[in-house]
């Protein structure tokens, strides 16, 4: 059960969240060029980020119930790389809850900043996993120099596609509800 939940979070992280900053950047460009207000797209992005952050918190609490995972958690949270763990946890799980407030949750530029900080949090996650593993002498032959692979290029492409999809949804919603278009033009 917990493995399924963890795999689901990994799927959402890999295919939605990591490409989110590219989608939001595309939305900002469209907003600046066409002077549109993107309320529906902003809400969709905001809730995707919030649901993911809640899932990360829930996953952390659930994994704490298993002895092996509890040891790994305590080692990372209190060990020599605790600063990196808590920075990673703050950026991935805690910072996005700022979006629950009404005003910050509607700000597209703040969404972009939070998505970039979440990506920095994932870099720290990778650092924490590898550094704490090497610190405890879990050395494997899998530590090679970093090169972008096909999967990471697909993540960037999925970010563009998600942004385009959100813009299409916003356009369709504006065409279905003409009052929404009038409100956008008045502001």
Secondary structure, 3 states (H helix, E strand, C coil): CHHHHHHHHHHHHHHHHCCHHHHHHHHHHHHHHHCCCCHHHHHHHHHHHHHHHHHHHHHHHHHCCCHHHHHHHHHHHHCCCHHHHHHHHHHHHHHHHHHHCHHHHCCHHHHHHHHHHHHHHHHHHHHHHHHHHHHCCCCCCCCCCCCCCHHHHHHHHHHHHHHHHHHHHHHHHHHHCHHHHHHHHHC
